[in-house]
């Protein structure tokens, strides 16, 4: 395996980890915050709220015994 392929896989594993849904949620939250800031909205508060929401969702999914 080439260095580039190994580096790409390492980056993917670091960013996505075990749950691609959480990585996608964080990416959407970052895009939303960036879009709101471009519109002049003071949106610093949105990222912590999104992270806490995603964390709660992830823990609830992990704790679900029917899964």
LINRA-V77643 format. One record per helix or strand of 2 or more residues. SS is the DSSP state (A for helix, B for strand). FROM is the first residue (numbers start at 1). LEN is the number of residues. If there is no record, write none. Layout:
ss=SS from=FROM len=LEN
ss=SS from=FROM len=LEN
This chain:
ss=A from=3 len=14
ss=A from=20 len=19
ss=A from=44 len=20
